Amino acid sequence: MSVAERWPLKFQIGARTLFSVRRRLVRVPMELRDVLSGEAPVLPPLPKGADGWSVTSLPEPLVDAMRTGDGIAFVRQRYTRYHTDLTTGFDAWFAGLSGNARSGLKRKAKKLAEANDGSLDIRTYRTPAELAAFHGLARRVAARTYQEKLLGAGLPDTMAFRAAMQGKGAAGEAFGWLLFVGGTPIAYLYCPMSAGDVRYDYVGHDPDWSDWSPGSVLHMEAFRTLFAEPAAERFDFTEGEGQHKRQFATGGTPCADLLLLRGTLANRATVGALRAFDGGVARVKQARDWPVAGRLMARVRRG
């Protein structure tokens, strides 16, 4: 039976949430293999008291087909879901990057190596015991990241997550990486694998090292591991845009996050408020060159 969760519908500017309205939603997340198949998902029955469904990473051509009866359909965001073909080999992938991207990554890797007595110190963690050690070290980094402080999206520190991670490790379906400088971890990346798809789940770096691009260097070296892993077929960058994703990906699918809600007065009022808020934010973004608008956006994002 499907489960409806109290899910926050966020009113946000950039990464900063101003406030949210909770609705009981049945989540329908689409995996990369589902996105690439081009087939519409089957919506599970709504349990009593549920407000509707939240469908994420729905391919754009399927949006109209998902609209149901007199319910409310609202596209919350649009983006490209990027992925990388891991069957081509690291050298072929790297050669496919732009010249500027290749030279930039080499320069950044060299700079980090020089900070660590001449060599990059990147360690890979696969087994349950290794992943237990990885978790403790990665949490030291995660506690300092903007993902955790601003978004609450750092590497989880719960017993359930640690057990799931070690379970994936026992099945050979988990990858953890840490970048060290002077014996201290400064960046981490954790990716589970399912049916050949490796998910870009948790990433972060020490903000004191932001100017050194440790995340990009760590990801490039992580790709060396993945391209050499026979079971790994694709790297899934999951939802959302980003220059790093565009640079490292070999393909992408235009997608949308879609809310499908019952046509109640409360839901109509919520969607109306979301439309008005998102539209206002979009207009301000278009006016960023106007000094007052630019200062306002920057002030709200900083909080």
C-alpha positions in Angstrom: 0.0 0.0 0.0 1.3 3.5 -0.8 2.3 5.8 2.0 1.6 9.5 2.2 4.1 11.6 4.0 3.8 15.2 5.3 6.0 16.8 2.7 7.1 20.5 2.8 6.2 22.6 -0.3 8.9 25.2 0.0 8.8 28.9 -0.8 12.5 29.5 -1.4 14.9 31.8 -3.1 17.9 29.9 -4.4 18.9 27.5 -1.6 17.2 29.5 1.2 13.8 28.4 2.3 11.7 31.4 3.6 8.8 29.1 4.8 6.9 26.0 3.7 3.4 24.5 3.6 3.1 20.8 4.3 0.9 18.5 2.4 0.4 14.7 2.7 1.9 13.4 -0.5 2.7 10.1 -2.0 6.2 10.4 -3.5 6.8 8.9 -7.0 10.6 9.3 -7.6 11.7 8.2 -11.0 15.0 6.3 -11.2 17.4 7.0 -14.1 16.5 3.8 -15.9 12.8 4.9 -15.7 13.7 8.3 -17.1 15.6 6.9 -20.0 12.9 4.4 -20.8 10.5 7.3 -21.6 7.5 5.5 -20.1 5.1 7.3 -17.8 5.1 6.0 -14.2 2.0 4.3 -12.8 0.6 6.3 -9.9 -0.2 4.2 -6.8 -3.6 4.6 -5.2 -3.9 7.5 -2.8 -4.5 6.5 0.8 -7.2 8.2 2.8 -6.3 11.8 3.8 -3.6 12.2 1.1 -3.5 15.4 -0.8 -1.9 13.9 -3.9 1.4 12.8 -5.6 4.8 14.3 -6.0 6.4 13.0 -9.2 10.1 13.8 -9.5 12.3 13.6 -12.6 9.3 13.1 -14.9 10.5 13.5 -18.6 9.1 16.7 -20.0 7.1 15.0 -22.9 5.1 13.1 -20.2 3.9 16.1 -18.2 0.7 16.6 -20.1 -0.1 12.9 -20.1 0.1 12.8 -16.2 -2.6 15.5 -15.7 -5.6 13.8 -14.1 -9.3 14.8 -14.2 -10.3 17.8 -12.2 -7.2 17.6 -10.0 -4.4 20.2 -9.9 -1.2 19.7 -11.9 1.6 22.1 -11.1 5.2 21.9 -12.4 7.4 23.0 -9.5 10.7 23.0 -11.4 12.3 22.1 -14.6 15.9 20.8 -15.1 18.0 18.4 -17.1 18.7 15.0 -15.4 22.3 14.3 -16.3 24.1 11.0 -16.5 27.5 9.6 -17.7 28.1 6.4 -19.6 30.6 4.5 -17.6 31.2 1.8 -20.2 33.4 3.9 -22.5 36.5 4.0 -20.3 38.1 6.9 -18.4 40.5 8.0 -21.1 37.7 8.3 -23.7 35.5 10.2 -21.2 38.3 12.6 -20.3 39.1 13.2 -23.9 35.5 14.1 -24.5 35.7 17.1 -22.1 36.5 20.5 -23.5 40.1 21.6 -23.6 39.4 24.2 -21.0 37.8 21.6 -18.7 40.7 19.2 -19.1 43.4 21.8 -18.4 41.4 23.2 -15.5 41.0 19.8 -13.8 44.7 19.0 -14.3 45.7 22.4 -12.8 43.4 22.0 -9.8 44.7 18.4 -9.2 48.3 19.6 -9.4 47.6 22.4 -6.9 46.0 20.1 -4.4 48.9 17.6 -4.8 51.4 20.3 -4.1 49.5 21.2 -0.9 50.0 17.5 0.1 53.7 17.1 -0.4 53.5 16.5 -4.1 50.8 13.8 -4.4 47.0 13.5 -4.3 45.7 11.5 -1.3 42.4 10.1 -2.4 41.1 6.9 -0.7 38.3 4.6 -1.9 36.1 2.7 0.6 34.0 -0.3 -0.5 33.6 -3.0 2.2 31.4 -2.7 5.3 34.4 -2.1 7.6 35.9 0.5 5.2 32.6 2.3 4.9 32.2 2.4 8.6 35.6 4.2 8.8 34.6 6.4 5.8 31.4 7.5 7.5 33.2 8.8 10.6 35.7 10.7 8.6 33.2 12.1 6.1 30.9 13.3 8.9 33.8 15.5 10.1 33.7 17.2 6.7 29.9 17.2 6.4 29.4 19.0 9.6 31.2 22.0 8.1 29.5 22.1 4.7 26.8 24.4 3.3 24.8 21.3 2.3 24.4 20.5 6.0 24.2 24.0 7.5 21.9 25.6 4.9 20.1 22.7 3.4 20.2 19.9 6.0 21.5 17.6 3.3 24.9 16.5 4.5 25.8 12.9 4.9 23.3 11.5 7.4 24.4 10.5 10.9 21.7 8.1 11.7 22.0 4.4 12.7 19.6 3.5 9.9 21.7 5.2 7.2 24.9 3.6 8.5 23.3 0.2 8.4 22.0 0.7 4.9 25.4 1.9 3.7 27.2 -1.0 5.1 24.5 -3.3 3.7 25.2 -1.9 0.3 28.9 -2.4 0.9 28.4 -6.1 1.7 26.6 -6.4 -1.7 29.4 -4.6 -3.5 27.1 -1.7 -4.3 28.6 1.2 -2.4 31.4 3.6 -3.1 32.9 6.2 -0.7 35.8 8.5 -1.5 37.7 10.9 0.7 40.3 13.6 -0.3 43.0 14.2 2.3 45.5 17.0 2.6 48.1 16.6 5.3 46.2 13.6 6.7 43.0 15.6 7.2 39.9 14.9 5.1 38.7 17.9 3.2 36.1 16.5 0.8 33.9 13.4 0.6 31.7 11.7 -2.0 29.3 8.8 -1.3 27.5 6.9 -4.1 25.4 3.7 -3.8 24.7 1.6 -6.9 21.6 -0.2 -8.0 21.2 -2.3 -11.2 24.4 -0.7 -12.7 23.4 2.9 -12.0 25.6 4.7 -9.5 23.8 7.6 -7.8 25.3 11.0 -6.9 23.9 10.9 -3.4 26.1 12.8 -0.9 29.0 15.2 -1.6 30.6 18.0 0.3 33.9 19.7 1.1 35.5 21.8 3.8 34.5 25.5 3.0 38.1 26.6 3.9 39.2 24.8 0.7 36.5 26.0 -1.6 38.9 28.0 -3.8 40.8 24.8 -4.5 37.8 23.0 -6.1 38.4 19.8 -4.1 34.9 18.4 -5.1 35.7 18.5 -8.8 39.1 16.9 -8.3 37.7 14.2 -6.0 34.9 13.4 -8.5 37.4 13.1 -11.4 39.4 10.6 -9.5 36.3 8.8 -8.3 35.4 8.3 -12.0 38.7 6.5 -12.5 37.4 3.9 -10.0 33.9 3.7 -11.6 35.1 3.4 -15.2 37.2 0.4 -14.0 34.2 -1.2 -12.2 32.6 -3.8 -14.5 29.2 -3.6 -12.7 29.0 0.2 -13.0 27.1 1.2 -16.2 26.0 4.7 -15.7 26.6 7.6 -13.3 23.3 9.3 -12.3 23.6 12.9 -11.3 20.0 12.8 -10.0 17.8 15.9 -9.9 18.9 19.5 -10.4 21.2 21.5 -12.6 24.8 22.5 -12.1 27.9 23.4 -14.0 29.8 20.4 -12.6 27.1 18.1 -13.7 27.0 19.5 -17.2 30.7 19.3 -17.5 31.1 15.7 -16.4 27.9 14.2 -18.1 27.7 12.5 -21.4 23.9 12.8 -21.7 20.9 14.4 -20.2 17.1 14.3 -20.2 14.8 17.4 -19.8 12.7 16.6 -16.7 10.1 18.3 -14.4 9.1 17.8 -10.8 5.3 17.6 -10.9 2.7 18.0 -8.2 -0.6 16.3 -8.8 -3.1 17.3 -6.1 -6.7 16.8 -5.2 -8.8 19.7 -6.2 -9.6 20.9 -2.7 -9.8 24.6 -1.7 -6.7 24.3 0.5 -4.7 22.7 -2.3 -5.9 25.3 -4.9 -4.9 28.1 -2.5 -1.5 26.5 -1.9 -0.7 26.1 -5.6 -1.9 29.6 -6.3 0.5 31.0 -3.6 3.3 28.9 -5.0 2.7 30.1 -8.6 2.6 33.7 -7.4 5.8 33.3 -5.3 7.8 31.5 -8.0 6.7 34.0 -10.6 7.8 36.9 -8.4 11.2 35.2 -7.8 11.6 34.6 -11.6 10.8 38.3 -12.3 13.3 39.5 -9.7 16.0 37.1 -11.2 15.4 38.6 -14.6 15.9 42.1 -13.1 19.2 41.2 -11.4 21.1 43.9 -13.3 18.8 46.4 -11.6 21.0 47.3 -8.5 18.1 47.3 -6.0 16.9 43.8 -7.1 20.4 42.4 -7.1 21.0 43.6 -3.5 17.7 42.3 -2.4 18.3 38.8 -3.8 21.8 38.7 -2.3 20.5 39.8 1.1 17.7 37.2 1.2 20.1 34.4 0.2 22.6 35.3 2.9 19.7 35.5 5.4 
